[in-house]
Amino acid sequence: MPGPKANPVKPNSRHRSPGVRSGLIELPAEGCSFPVPSLPKTRDWAPEEKKLWRNLWKSPQANEWDDSFIPAVAAYICHAVAVYDGSASAWQAQEMRHLGGQLGLTPAGMLPLGWVVRHEQ
């Protein structure tokens, strides 16, 4: 799920590449320093969902997300919580897996996006 290109008019555009080497986008291991966006107001979110939301938006991958990723991250959380608590159906588990890959939350998902986590040596 590629996001929009960097917008020079928006100084807080999340879609900025911290470093490009050999065609790979290096994500900082320390995570994302941008502000965490608000959860969608579509429902009441449980405390564990709010915690997961914050953790995801502080992850290294969030450096490459912009506000257009908010619905996908929210959907991922809904499916992930169902998987974690054992109430998920097979399609919910599959949707979590697909969204996780598209958001770059797994090594297999990061590969087609060209993302690597930069580790200082």
Biopython code that builds the backbone (N, CA, C, O; Angstrom):
import numpy as np
from Bio.PDB.StructureBuilder import StructureBuilder

atoms = [
    (1, "MET", "N", (0.848, -1.157, 0.000)),
    (1, "MET", "CA", (0.000, 0.000, 0.000)),
    (1, "MET", "C", (0.900, 1.228, 0.000)),
    (1, "MET", "O", (1.115, 1.825, 1.055)),
    (2, "PRO", "N", (1.422, 1.614, -1.136)),
    (2, "PRO", "CA", (2.283, 2.782, -1.152)),
    (2, "PRO", "C", (1.472, 4.044, -0.883)),
    (2, "PRO", "O", (0.332, 4.178, -1.327)),
    (3, "GLY", "N", (2.072, 4.939, -0.166)),
    (3, "GLY", "CA", (1.410, 6.204, 0.154)),
    (3, "GLY", "C", (1.766, 7.263, -0.855)),
    (3, "GLY", "O", (2.477, 6.999, -1.824)),
    (4, "PRO", "N", (1.275, 8.452, -0.629)),
    (4, "PRO", "CA", (1.571, 9.539, -1.556)),
    (4, "PRO", "C", (3.036, 9.949, -1.469)),
    (4, "PRO", "O", (3.729, 9.642, -0.499)),
    (5, "LYS", "N", (3.484, 10.641, -2.496)),
    (5, "LYS", "CA", (4.856, 11.140, -2.505)),
    (5, "LYS", "C", (5.001, 12.255, -1.475)),
    (5, "LYS", "O", (4.009, 12.836, -1.035)),
    (6, "ALA", "N", (6.234, 12.548, -1.098)),
    (6, "ALA", "CA", (6.489, 13.618, -0.138)),
    (6, "ALA", "C", (5.909, 14.920, -0.664)),
    (6, "ALA", "O", (6.045, 15.248, -1.843)),
    (7, "ASN", "N", (5.272, 15.643, 0.212)),
    (7, "ASN", "CA", (4.664, 16.907, -0.161)),
    (7, "ASN", "C", (5.488, 18.030, 0.453)),
    (7, "ASN", "O", (5.447, 18.217, 1.669)),
    (8, "PRO", "N", (6.242, 18.790, -0.356)),
    (8, "PRO", "CA", (7.101, 19.826, 0.195)),
    (8, "PRO", "C", (6.322, 20.967, 0.835)),
    (8, "PRO", "O", (6.878, 21.736, 1.620)),
    (9, "VAL", "N", (5.039, 21.083, 0.506)),
    (9, "VAL", "CA", (4.206, 22.128, 1.080)),
    (9, "VAL", "C", (3.830, 21.786, 2.522)),
    (9, "VAL", "O", (3.544, 22.680, 3.319)),
    (10, "LYS", "N", (3.830, 20.514, 2.852)),
    (10, "LYS", "CA", (3.472, 20.062, 4.192)),
    (10, "LYS", "C", (4.751, 19.685, 4.933)),
    (10, "LYS", "O", (5.315, 18.620, 4.681)),
    (11, "PRO", "N", (5.216, 20.541, 5.842)),
    (11, "PRO", "CA", (6.481, 20.252, 6.512)),
    (11, "PRO", "C", (6.437, 19.027, 7.405)),
    (11, "PRO", "O", (7.487, 18.462, 7.712)),
    (12, "ASN", "N", (5.247, 18.592, 7.836)),
    (12, "ASN", "CA", (5.151, 17.419, 8.696)),
    (12, "ASN", "C", (4.690, 16.185, 7.937)),
    (12, "ASN", "O", (4.164, 15.245, 8.533)),
    (13, "SER", "N", (4.886, 16.185, 6.628)),
    (13, "SER", "CA", (4.534, 15.023, 5.832)),
    (13, "SER", "C", (5.307, 13.818, 6.337)),
    (13, "SER", "O", (6.534, 13.853, 6.426)),
    (14, "ARG", "N", (4.582, 12.743, 6.669)),
    (14, "ARG", "CA", (5.236, 11.542, 7.169)),
    (14, "ARG", "C", (6.009, 10.826, 6.073)),
    (14, "ARG", "O", (6.937, 10.070, 6.362)),
    (15, "HIS", "N", (5.647, 11.050, 4.848)),
    (15, "HIS", "CA", (6.285, 10.320, 3.762)),
    (15, "HIS", "C", (7.577, 11.017, 3.365)),
    (15, "HIS", "O", (7.643, 11.700, 2.343)),
    (16, "ARG", "N", (8.588, 10.834, 4.178)),
    (16, "ARG", "CA", (9.925, 11.334, 3.885)),
    (16, "ARG", "C", (10.891, 10.184, 4.115)),
    (16, "ARG", "O", (10.784, 9.457, 5.103)),
    (17, "SER", "N", (11.798, 10.033, 3.232)),
    (17, "SER", "CA", (12.765, 8.950, 3.360)),
    (17, "SER", "C", (13.949, 9.420, 4.188)),
    (17, "SER", "O", (14.653, 10.344, 3.782)),
    (18, "PRO", "N", (14.189, 8.791, 5.364)),
    (18, "PRO", "CA", (15.308, 9.209, 6.192)),
    (18, "PRO", "C", (16.660, 8.924, 5.546)),
    (18, "PRO", "O", (17.653, 9.558, 5.904)),
    (19, "GLY", "N", (16.719, 8.019, 4.636)),
    (19, "GLY", "CA", (17.973, 7.724, 3.952)),
    (19, "GLY", "C", (17.738, 6.688, 2.878)),
    (19, "GLY", "O", (16.975, 5.744, 3.082)),
    (20, "VAL", "N", (18.375, 6.849, 1.750)),
    (20, "VAL", "CA", (18.231, 5.873, 0.677)),
    (20, "VAL", "C", (19.628, 5.398, 0.307)),
    (20, "VAL", "O", (20.521, 6.199, 0.030)),
    (21, "ARG", "N", (19.800, 4.089, 0.308)),
    (21, "ARG", "CA", (21.085, 3.506, -0.049)),
    (21, "ARG", "C", (20.790, 2.250, -0.851)),
    (21, "ARG", "O", (20.011, 1.399, -0.421)),
    (22, "SER", "N", (21.395, 2.137, -1.983)),
    (22, "SER", "CA", (21.225, 0.961, -2.836)),
    (22, "SER", "C", (19.755, 0.709, -3.143)),
    (22, "SER", "O", (19.328, -0.442, -3.228)),
    (23, "GLY", "N", (18.987, 1.763, -3.310)),
    (23, "GLY", "CA", (17.577, 1.606, -3.629)),
    (23, "GLY", "C", (16.714, 1.240, -2.439)),
    (23, "GLY", "O", (15.506, 1.060, -2.594)),
    (24, "LEU", "N", (17.299, 1.125, -1.252)),
    (24, "LEU", "CA", (16.538, 0.781, -0.052)),
    (24, "LEU", "C", (16.274, 2.039, 0.763)),
    (24, "LEU", "O", (17.102, 2.948, 0.812)),
    (25, "ILE", "N", (15.134, 2.077, 1.385)),
    (25, "ILE", "CA", (14.796, 3.169, 2.287)),
    (25, "ILE", "C", (15.160, 2.702, 3.692)),
    (25, "ILE", "O", (14.626, 1.707, 4.183)),
    (26, "GLU", "N", (16.060, 3.419, 4.323)),
    (26, "GLU", "CA", (16.508, 3.063, 5.668)),
    (26, "GLU", "C", (15.594, 3.738, 6.694)),
    (26, "GLU", "O", (15.450, 4.960, 6.715)),
    (27, "LEU", "N", (14.990, 2.920, 7.532)),
    (27, "LEU", "CA", (14.117, 3.426, 8.588)),
    (27, "LEU", "C", (14.920, 3.491, 9.887)),
    (27, "LEU", "O", (15.673, 2.566, 10.192)),
    (28, "PRO", "N", (14.769, 4.568, 10.649)),
    (28, "PRO", "CA", (15.546, 4.674, 11.890)),
    (28, "PRO", "C", (15.085, 3.664, 12.930)),
    (28, "PRO", "O", (13.890, 3.535, 13.197)),
    (29, "ALA", "N", (16.032, 2.954, 13.508)),
    (29, "ALA", "CA", (15.717, 1.919, 14.502)),
    (29, "ALA", "C", (15.033, 2.497, 15.729)),
    (29, "ALA", "O", (14.271, 1.800, 16.399)),
    (30, "GLU", "N", (15.294, 3.763, 16.030)),
    (30, "GLU", "CA", (14.691, 4.365, 17.219)),
    (30, "GLU", "C", (13.211, 4.677, 17.026)),
    (30, "GLU", "O", (12.538, 5.078, 17.976)),
    (31, "GLY", "N", (12.704, 4.502, 15.834)),
    (31, "GLY", "CA", (11.276, 4.701, 15.597)),
    (31, "GLY", "C", (10.953, 6.054, 15.011)),
    (31, "GLY", "O", (11.834, 6.769, 14.532)),
    (32, "CYS", "N", (9.695, 6.392, 15.054)),
    (32, "CYS", "CA", (9.177, 7.605, 14.432)),
    (32, "CYS", "C", (9.021, 8.705, 15.473)),
    (32, "CYS", "O", (8.527, 8.464, 16.575)),
    (33, "SER", "N", (9.443, 9.905, 15.120)),
    (33, "SER", "CA", (9.346, 11.035, 16.043)),
    (33, "SER", "C", (8.173, 11.960, 15.715)),
    (33, "SER", "O", (7.947, 12.937, 16.430)),
    (34, "PHE", "N", (7.431, 11.675, 14.658)),
    (34, "PHE", "CA", (6.264, 12.494, 14.321)),
    (34, "PHE", "C", (5.179, 12.307, 15.379)),
    (34, "PHE", "O", (5.155, 11.281, 16.058)),
    (35, "PRO", "N", (4.292, 13.270, 15.528)),
    (35, "PRO", "CA", (3.188, 13.110, 16.479)),
    (35, "PRO", "C", (2.276, 11.946, 16.070)),
    (35, "PRO", "O", (2.068, 11.681, 14.886)),
    (36, "VAL", "N", (1.748, 11.272, 17.071)),
    (36, "VAL", "CA", (0.817, 10.169, 16.822)),
    (36, "VAL", "C", (-0.538, 10.771, 16.455)),
    (36, "VAL", "O", (-1.071, 11.588, 17.206)),
    (37, "PRO", "N", (-1.105, 10.377, 15.304)),
    (37, "PRO", "CA", (-2.419, 10.918, 14.947)),
    (37, "PRO", "C", (-3.509, 10.373, 15.867)),
    (37, "PRO", "O", (-3.327, 9.353, 16.532)),
    (38, "SER", "N", (-4.623, 11.060, 15.892)),
    (38, "SER", "CA", (-5.755, 10.620, 16.709)),
    (38, "SER", "C", (-6.387, 9.379, 16.101)),
    (38, "SER", "O", (-6.434, 9.217, 14.882)),
    (39, "LEU", "N", (-6.869, 8.510, 16.976)),
    (39, "LEU", "CA", (-7.633, 7.347, 16.516)),
    (39, "LEU", "C", (-8.914, 7.822, 15.845)),
    (39, "LEU", "O", (-9.467, 8.847, 16.245)),
    (40, "PRO", "N", (-9.400, 7.105, 14.836)),
    (40, "PRO", "CA", (-10.682, 7.470, 14.226)),
    (40, "PRO", "C", (-11.792, 7.467, 15.283)),
    (40, "PRO", "O", (-11.778, 6.657, 16.210)),
    (41, "LYS", "N", (-12.725, 8.359, 15.133)),
    (41, "LYS", "CA", (-13.820, 8.495, 16.107)),
    (41, "LYS", "C", (-14.992, 7.567, 15.789)),
    (41, "LYS", "O", (-16.121, 7.830, 16.202)),
    (42, "THR", "N", (-14.732, 6.496, 15.066)),
    (42, "THR", "CA", (-15.794, 5.592, 14.614)),
    (42, "THR", "C", (-16.364, 4.724, 15.720)),
    (42, "THR", "O", (-17.471, 4.200, 15.591)),
    (43, "ARG", "N", (-15.608, 4.564, 16.820)),
    (43, "ARG", "CA", (-16.072, 3.726, 17.924)),
    (43, "ARG", "C", (-15.246, 4.024, 19.157)),
    (43, "ARG", "O", (-14.284, 4.790, 19.102)),
    (44, "ASP", "N", (-15.624, 3.417, 20.268)),
    (44, "ASP", "CA", (-14.821, 3.528, 21.481)),
    (44, "ASP", "C", (-13.694, 2.503, 21.398)),
    (44, "ASP", "O", (-13.929, 1.330, 21.107)),
    (45, "TRP", "N", (-12.482, 2.954, 21.654)),
    (45, "TRP", "CA", (-11.314, 2.084, 21.563)),
    (45, "TRP", "C", (-10.909, 1.633, 22.961)),
    (45, "TRP", "O", (-10.869, 2.434, 23.894)),
    (46, "ALA", "N", (-10.614, 0.362, 23.094)),
    (46, "ALA", "CA", (-10.180, -0.213, 24.372)),
    (46, "ALA", "C", (-8.757, 0.257, 24.686)),
    (46, "ALA", "O", (-8.011, 0.628, 23.780)),
    (47, "PRO", "N", (-8.388, 0.241, 25.951)),
    (47, "PRO", "CA", (-7.033, 0.680, 26.324)),
    (47, "PRO", "C", (-5.919, -0.077, 25.588)),
    (47, "PRO", "O", (-4.922, 0.527, 25.192)),
    (48, "GLU", "N", (-6.078, -1.386, 25.403)),
    (48, "GLU", "CA", (-5.025, -2.139, 24.703)),
    (48, "GLU", "C", (-4.951, -1.749, 23.226)),
    (48, "GLU", "O", (-3.876, -1.794, 22.627)),
    (49, "GLU", "N", (-6.092, -1.365, 22.633)),
    (49, "GLU", "CA", (-6.090, -0.896, 21.248)),
    (49, "GLU", "C", (-5.390, 0.463, 21.146)),
    (49, "GLU", "O", (-4.642, 0.710, 20.201)),
    (50, "LYS", "N", (-5.633, 1.325, 22.108)),
    (50, "LYS", "CA", (-4.970, 2.634, 22.129)),
    (50, "LYS", "C", (-3.457, 2.474, 22.278)),
    (50, "LYS", "O", (-2.681, 3.199, 21.655)),
    (51, "LYS", "N", (-3.056, 1.525, 23.102)),
    (51, "LYS", "CA", (-1.625, 1.276, 23.294)),
    (51, "LYS", "C", (-0.994, 0.743, 22.008)),
    (51, "LYS", "O", (0.096, 1.169, 21.626)),
    (52, "LEU", "N", (-1.681, -0.190, 21.340)),
    (52, "LEU", "CA", (-1.174, -0.720, 20.078)),
    (52, "LEU", "C", (-1.102, 0.384, 19.023)),
    (52, "LEU", "O", (-0.140, 0.443, 18.257)),
    (53, "TRP", "N", (-2.105, 1.255, 18.976)),
    (53, "TRP", "CA", (-2.121, 2.389, 18.046)),
    (53, "TRP", "C", (-0.858, 3.241, 18.232)),
    (53, "TRP", "O", (-0.151, 3.553, 17.275)),
    (54, "ARG", "N", (-0.605, 3.598, 19.471)),
    (54, "ARG", "CA", (0.569, 4.430, 19.751)),
    (54, "ARG", "C", (1.859, 3.697, 19.376)),
    (54, "ARG", "O", (2.750, 4.288, 18.767)),
    (55, "ASN", "N", (1.965, 2.420, 19.733)),
    (55, "ASN", "CA", (3.170, 1.653, 19.401)),
    (55, "ASN", "C", (3.398, 1.572, 17.895)),
    (55, "ASN", "O", (4.528, 1.707, 17.427)),
    (56, "LEU", "N", (2.334, 1.353, 17.144)),
    (56, "LEU", "CA", (2.478, 1.271, 15.689)),
    (56, "LEU", "C", (2.928, 2.600, 15.094)),
    (56, "LEU", "O", (3.793, 2.627, 14.219)),
    (57, "TRP", "N", (2.345, 3.704, 15.563)),
    (57, "TRP", "CA", (2.690, 5.024, 15.025)),
    (57, "TRP", "C", (4.044, 5.523, 15.526)),
    (57, "TRP", "O", (4.538, 6.540, 15.039)),
    (58, "LYS", "N", (4.643, 4.843, 16.471)),
    (58, "LYS", "CA", (5.998, 5.171, 16.925)),
    (58, "LYS", "C", (7.026, 4.192, 16.359)),
    (58, "LYS", "O", (8.218, 4.314, 16.642)),
    (59, "SER", "N", (6.574, 3.227, 15.565)),
    (59, "SER", "CA", (7.470, 2.231, 14.978)),
    (59, "SER", "C", (8.314, 2.859, 13.867)),
    (59, "SER", "O", (7.964, 3.923, 13.356)),
    (60, "PRO", "N", (9.414, 2.218, 13.490)),
    (60, "PRO", "CA", (10.205, 2.726, 12.365)),
    (60, "PRO", "C", (9.388, 2.866, 11.072)),
    (60, "PRO", "O", (9.606, 3.795, 10.294)),
    (61, "GLN", "N", (8.453, 1.941, 10.850)),
    (61, "GLN", "CA", (7.652, 1.968, 9.632)),
    (61, "GLN", "C", (6.797, 3.232, 9.525)),
    (61, "GLN", "O", (6.524, 3.703, 8.421)),
    (62, "ALA", "N", (6.378, 3.774, 10.650)),
    (62, "ALA", "CA", (5.500, 4.955, 10.642)),
    (62, "ALA", "C", (6.173, 6.172, 10.028)),
    (62, "ALA", "O", (5.490, 7.132, 9.674)),
    (63, "ASN", "N", (7.497, 6.158, 9.891)),
    (63, "ASN", "CA", (8.185, 7.248, 9.198)),
    (63, "ASN", "C", (7.750, 7.345, 7.743)),
    (63, "ASN", "O", (7.831, 8.416, 7.140)),
    (64, "GLU", "N", (7.298, 6.253, 7.184)),
    (64, "GLU", "CA", (6.886, 6.227, 5.783)),
    (64, "GLU", "C", (5.369, 6.307, 5.608)),
    (64, "GLU", "O", (4.876, 6.302, 4.481)),
    (65, "TRP", "N", (4.640, 6.380, 6.698)),
    (65, "TRP", "CA", (3.189, 6.502, 6.625)),
    (65, "TRP", "C", (2.797, 7.971, 6.708)),
    (65, "TRP", "O", (3.488, 8.778, 7.330)),
    (66, "ASP", "N", (1.689, 8.301, 6.079)),
    (66, "ASP", "CA", (1.108, 9.622, 6.280)),
    (66, "ASP", "C", (-0.324, 9.416, 6.750)),
    (66, "ASP", "O", (-0.725, 8.287, 7.036)),
    (67, "ASP", "N", (-1.086, 10.474, 6.833)),
    (67, "ASP", "CA", (-2.431, 10.366, 7.394)),
    (67, "ASP", "C", (-3.367, 9.483, 6.572)),
    (67, "ASP", "O", (-4.402, 9.046, 7.074)),
    (68, "SER", "N", (-3.016, 9.219, 5.323)),
    (68, "SER", "CA", (-3.862, 8.324, 4.521)),
    (68, "SER", "C", (-3.771, 6.875, 5.011)),
    (68, "SER", "O", (-4.583, 6.040, 4.610)),
    (69, "PHE", "N", (-2.808, 6.570, 5.861)),
    (69, "PHE", "CA", (-2.650, 5.227, 6.415)),
    (69, "PHE", "C", (-3.503, 5.007, 7.662)),
    (69, "PHE", "O", (-3.612, 3.877, 8.138)),
    (70, "ILE", "N", (-4.105, 6.056, 8.193)),
    (70, "ILE", "CA", (-4.884, 5.945, 9.431)),
    (70, "ILE", "C", (-5.952, 4.856, 9.348)),
    (70, "ILE", "O", (-6.023, 4.031, 10.259)),
    (71, "PRO", "N", (-6.790, 4.805, 8.303)),
    (71, "PRO", "CA", (-7.808, 3.738, 8.253)),
    (71, "PRO", "C", (-7.208, 2.332, 8.202)),
    (71, "PRO", "O", (-7.745, 1.412, 8.819)),
    (72, "ALA", "N", (-6.118, 2.157, 7.486)),
    (72, "ALA", "CA", (-5.503, 0.826, 7.385)),
    (72, "ALA", "C", (-4.914, 0.393, 8.725)),
    (72, "ALA", "O", (-5.035, -0.771, 9.105)),
    (73, "VAL", "N", (-4.283, 1.309, 9.439)),
    (73, "VAL", "CA", (-3.718, 0.976, 10.745)),
    (73, "VAL", "C", (-4.850, 0.667, 11.722)),
    (73, "VAL", "O", (-4.740, -0.262, 12.523)),
    (74, "ALA", "N", (-5.937, 1.439, 11.662)),
    (74, "ALA", "CA", (-7.085, 1.175, 12.539)),
    (74, "ALA", "C", (-7.693, -0.200, 12.240)),
    (74, "ALA", "O", (-8.034, -0.940, 13.163)),
    (75, "ALA", "N", (-7.827, -0.538, 10.968)),
    (75, "ALA", "CA", (-8.362, -1.856, 10.598)),
    (75, "ALA", "C", (-7.421, -2.964, 11.072)),
    (75, "ALA", "O", (-7.871, -3.996, 11.569)),
    (76, "TYR", "N", (-6.121, -2.747, 10.918)),
    (76, "TYR", "CA", (-5.144, -3.725, 11.396)),
    (76, "TYR", "C", (-5.333, -3.975, 12.884)),
    (76, "TYR", "O", (-5.310, -5.123, 13.328)),
    (77, "ILE", "N", (-5.518, -2.914, 13.655)),
    (77, "ILE", "CA", (-5.689, -3.053, 15.102)),
    (77, "ILE", "C", (-6.948, -3.850, 15.423)),
    (77, "ILE", "O", (-6.917, -4.723, 16.291)),
    (78, "CYS", "N", (-8.049, -3.567, 14.741)),
    (78, "CYS", "CA", (-9.293, -4.312, 14.986)),
    (78, "CYS", "C", (-9.089, -5.803, 14.757)),
    (78, "CYS", "O", (-9.519, -6.624, 15.567)),
    (79, "HIS", "N", (-8.438, -6.150, 13.661)),
    (79, "HIS", "CA", (-8.202, -7.560, 13.351)),
    (79, "HIS", "C", (-7.177, -8.168, 14.306)),
    (79, "HIS", "O", (-7.337, -9.307, 14.744)),
    (80, "ALA", "N", (-6.124, -7.413, 14.630)),
    (80, "ALA", "CA", (-5.072, -7.935, 15.506)),
    (80, "ALA", "C", (-5.619, -8.249, 16.897)),
    (80, "ALA", "O", (-5.294, -9.288, 17.472)),
    (81, "VAL", "N", (-6.434, -7.370, 17.430)),
    (81, "VAL", "CA", (-6.993, -7.603, 18.762)),
    (81, "VAL", "C", (-7.876, -8.850, 18.756)),
    (81, "VAL", "O", (-7.859, -9.630, 19.709)),
    (82, "ALA", "N", (-8.643, -9.037, 17.690)),
    (82, "ALA", "CA", (-9.477, -10.240, 17.589)),
    (82, "ALA", "C", (-8.604, -11.497, 17.513)),
    (82, "ALA", "O", (-8.928, -12.519, 18.117)),
    (83, "VAL", "N", (-7.498, -11.416, 16.769)),
    (83, "VAL", "CA", (-6.585, -12.559, 16.684)),
    (83, "VAL", "C", (-5.949, -12.825, 18.046)),
    (83, "VAL", "O", (-5.875, -13.972, 18.487)),
    (84, "TYR", "N", (-5.495, -11.775, 18.704)),
    (84, "TYR", "CA", (-4.831, -11.935, 19.998)),
    (84, "TYR", "C", (-5.755, -12.500, 21.071)),
    (84, "TYR", "O", (-5.320, -13.283, 21.915)),
    (85, "ASP", "N", (-7.039, -12.103, 21.041)),
    (85, "ASP", "CA", (-7.942, -12.606, 22.092)),
    (85, "ASP", "C", (-8.645, -13.904, 21.708)),
    (85, "ASP", "O", (-9.448, -14.425, 22.482)),
    (86, "GLY", "N", (-8.351, -14.430, 20.521)),
    (86, "GLY", "CA", (-8.880, -15.720, 20.111)),
    (86, "GLY", "C", (-10.275, -15.693, 19.522)),
    (86, "GLY", "O", (-10.862, -16.750, 19.292)),
    (87, "SER", "N", (-10.823, -14.513, 19.272)),
    (87, "SER", "CA", (-12.179, -14.424, 18.721)),
    (87, "SER", "C", (-12.199, -14.229, 17.209)),
    (87, "SER", "O", (-13.277, -14.130, 16.623)),
    (88, "ALA", "N", (-11.056, -14.173, 16.576)),
    (88, "ALA", "CA", (-10.985, -13.889, 15.145)),
    (88, "ALA", "C", (-11.431, -15.080, 14.309)),
    (88, "ALA", "O", (-11.175, -16.237, 14.642)),
    (89, "SER", "N", (-12.101, -14.759, 13.224)),
    (89, "SER", "CA", (-12.412, -15.779, 12.231)),
    (89, "SER", "C", (-11.191, -15.935, 11.322)),
    (89, "SER", "O", (-10.235, -15.165, 11.413)),
    (90, "ALA", "N", (-11.235, -16.921, 10.461)),
    (90, "ALA", "CA", (-10.107, -17.148, 9.555)),
    (90, "ALA", "C", (-9.889, -15.949, 8.639)),
    (90, "ALA", "O", (-8.745, -15.581, 8.370)),
    (91, "TRP", "N", (-10.963, -15.338, 8.157)),
    (91, "TRP", "CA", (-10.796, -14.197, 7.261)),
    (91, "TRP", "C", (-10.206, -13.009, 8.002)),
    (91, "TRP", "O", (-9.460, -12.230, 7.408)),
    (92, "GLN", "N", (-10.520, -12.846, 9.297)),
    (92, "GLN", "CA", (-9.930, -11.744, 10.059)),
    (92, "GLN", "C", (-8.430, -11.964, 10.250)),
    (92, "GLN", "O", (-7.643, -11.023, 10.144)),
    (93, "ALA", "N", (-8.043, -13.189, 10.528)),
    (93, "ALA", "CA", (-6.622, -13.487, 10.673)),
    (93, "ALA", "C", (-5.889, -13.255, 9.357)),
    (93, "ALA", "O", (-4.775, -12.731, 9.340)),
    (94, "GLN", "N", (-6.522, -13.649, 8.257)),
    (94, "GLN", "CA", (-5.916, -13.433, 6.947)),
    (94, "GLN", "C", (-5.819, -11.944, 6.637)),
    (94, "GLN", "O", (-4.809, -11.493, 6.096)),
    (95, "GLU", "N", (-6.844, -11.181, 6.970)),
    (95, "GLU", "CA", (-6.830, -9.739, 6.721)),
    (95, "GLU", "C", (-5.743, -9.060, 7.558)),
    (95, "GLU", "O", (-5.072, -8.144, 7.082)),
    (96, "MET", "N", (-5.573, -9.505, 8.788)),
    (96, "MET", "CA", (-4.497, -8.972, 9.626)),
    (96, "MET", "C", (-3.141, -9.223, 8.976)),
    (96, "MET", "O", (-2.283, -8.342, 8.930)),
    (97, "ARG", "N", (-2.969, -10.430, 8.482)),
    (97, "ARG", "CA", (-1.701, -10.787, 7.826)),
    (97, "ARG", "C", (-1.450, -9.922, 6.599)),
    (97, "ARG", "O", (-0.337, -9.438, 6.398)),
    (98, "HIS", "N", (-2.477, -9.726, 5.780)),
    (98, "HIS", "CA", (-2.328, -8.909, 4.570)),
    (98, "HIS", "C", (-2.051, -7.446, 4.918)),
    (98, "HIS", "O", (-1.149, -6.834, 4.347)),
    (99, "LEU", "N", (-2.817, -6.888, 5.844)),
    (99, "LEU", "CA", (-2.599, -5.500, 6.239)),
    (99, "LEU", "C", (-1.218, -5.312, 6.855)),
    (99, "LEU", "O", (-0.538, -4.323, 6.583)),
    (100, "GLY", "N", (-0.810, -6.268, 7.685)),
    (100, "GLY", "CA", (0.519, -6.191, 8.292)),
    (100, "GLY", "C", (1.615, -6.138, 7.239)),
    (100, "GLY", "O", (2.579, -5.384, 7.371)),
    (101, "GLY", "N", (1.461, -6.936, 6.203)),
    (101, "GLY", "CA", (2.439, -6.910, 5.116)),
    (101, "GLY", "C", (2.406, -5.609, 4.347)),
    (101, "GLY", "O", (3.454, -5.044, 4.035)),
    (102, "GLN", "N", (1.214, -5.125, 4.036)),
    (102, "GLN", "CA", (1.086, -3.885, 3.275)),
    (102, "GLN", "C", (1.576, -2.669, 4.055)),
    (102, "GLN", "O", (2.045, -1.693, 3.470)),
    (103, "LEU", "N", (1.464, -2.737, 5.374)),
    (103, "LEU", "CA", (1.949, -1.643, 6.219)),
    (103, "LEU", "C", (3.446, -1.770, 6.519)),
    (103, "LEU", "O", (4.030, -0.886, 7.145)),
    (104, "GLY", "N", (4.064, -2.865, 6.075)),
    (104, "GLY", "CA", (5.483, -3.077, 6.309)),
    (104, "GLY", "C", (5.803, -3.497, 7.725)),
    (104, "GLY", "O", (6.894, -3.221, 8.224)),
    (105, "LEU", "N", (4.864, -4.160, 8.380)),
    (105, "LEU", "CA", (5.060, -4.551, 9.780)),
    (105, "LEU", "C", (5.768, -5.886, 9.944)),
    (105, "LEU", "O", (6.072, -6.294, 11.065)),
    (106, "THR", "N", (6.029, -6.558, 8.853)),
    (106, "THR", "CA", (6.738, -7.836, 8.899)),
    (106, "THR", "C", (7.962, -7.750, 7.979)),
    (106, "THR", "O", (7.990, -6.931, 7.061)),
    (107, "PRO", "N", (8.966, -8.588, 8.222)),
    (107, "PRO", "CA", (10.110, -8.590, 7.307)),
    (107, "PRO", "C", (9.683, -8.866, 5.862)),
    (107, "PRO", "O", (10.200, -8.246, 4.933)),
    (108, "ALA", "N", (8.743, -9.793, 5.674)),
    (108, "ALA", "CA", (8.273, -10.090, 4.316)),
    (108, "ALA", "C", (7.536, -8.898, 3.719)),
    (108, "ALA", "O", (7.595, -8.687, 2.507)),
    (109, "GLY", "N", (6.847, -8.121, 4.536)),
    (109, "GLY", "CA", (6.150, -6.937, 4.050)),
    (109, "GLY", "C", (7.089, -5.788, 3.744)),
    (109, "GLY", "O", (6.809, -4.979, 2.859)),
    (110, "MET", "N", (8.200, -5.705, 4.464)),
    (110, "MET", "CA", (9.166, -4.633, 4.235)),
    (110, "MET", "C", (9.936, -4.828, 2.935)),
    (110, "MET", "O", (10.342, -3.854, 2.301)),
    (111, "LEU", "N", (10.134, -6.063, 2.542)),
    (111, "LEU", "CA", (10.938, -6.370, 1.354)),
    (111, "LEU", "C", (10.406, -5.715, 0.083)),
    (111, "LEU", "O", (11.167, -5.013, -0.583)),
    (112, "PRO", "N", (9.124, -5.910, -0.294)),
    (112, "PRO", "CA", (8.660, -5.279, -1.535)),
    (112, "PRO", "C", (8.571, -3.752, -1.439)),
    (112, "PRO", "O", (8.576, -3.066, -2.461)),
    (113, "LEU", "N", (8.489, -3.226, -0.227)),
    (113, "LEU", "CA", (8.464, -1.774, -0.049)),
    (113, "LEU", "C", (9.865, -1.175, -0.124)),
    (113, "LEU", "O", (10.023, 0.041, -0.233)),
    (114, "GLY", "N", (10.879, -2.036, -0.064)),
    (114, "GLY", "CA", (12.251, -1.573, -0.116)),
    (114, "GLY", "C", (12.712, -0.928, 1.180)),
    (114, "GLY", "O", (13.574, -0.049, 1.169)),
    (115, "TRP", "N", (12.140, -1.362, 2.294)),
    (115, "TRP", "CA", (12.470, -0.784, 3.598)),
    (115, "TRP", "C", (13.409, -1.693, 4.377)),
    (115, "TRP", "O", (13.261, -2.915, 4.365)),
    (116, "VAL", "N", (14.361, -1.091, 5.043)),
    (116, "VAL", "CA", (15.215, -1.792, 5.998)),
    (116, "VAL", "C", (15.331, -0.915, 7.234)),
    (116, "VAL", "O", (15.308, 0.312, 7.135)),
    (117, "VAL", "N", (15.454, -1.538, 8.390)),
    (117, "VAL", "CA", (15.654, -0.776, 9.615)),
    (117, "VAL", "C", (17.151, -0.545, 9.764)),
    (117, "VAL", "O", (17.950, -1.481, 9.762)),
    (118, "ARG", "N", (17.502, 0.719, 9.892)),
    (118, "ARG", "CA", (18.914, 1.112, 10.008)),
    (118, "ARG", "C", (19.363, 0.881, 11.450)),
    (118, "ARG", "O", (18.791, 1.426, 12.395)),
    (119, "HIS", "N", (20.382, 0.072, 11.589)),
    (119, "HIS", "CA", (20.969, -0.186, 12.903)),
    (119, "HIS", "C", (22.356, 0.436, 12.901)),
    (119, "HIS", "O", (23.179, 0.139, 12.035)),
    (120, "GLU", "N", (22.606, 1.297, 13.874)),
    (120, "GLU", "CA", (23.919, 1.932, 13.982)),
    (120, "GLU", "C", (24.950, 0.871, 14.348)),
    (120, "GLU", "O", (24.667, -0.045, 15.121)),
    (121, "GLN", "N", (26.120, 1.002, 13.795)),
    (121, "GLN", "CA", (27.177, 0.019, 14.055)),
    (121, "GLN", "C", (28.195, 0.544, 15.011)),
    (121, "GLN", "O", (29.154, -0.155, 15.339)),
]
sb = StructureBuilder()
sb.init_structure("model")
sb.init_model(0)
sb.init_chain("A")
sb.init_seg("    ")
for serial, (resi, resn, name, xyz) in enumerate(atoms, 1):
    if name == "N":
        sb.init_residue(resn, " ", resi, " ")
    sb.init_atom(name, np.array(xyz, "f"), 0.0, 1.0, " ", f" {name:<3s}", serial, name[0])
structure = sb.get_structure()
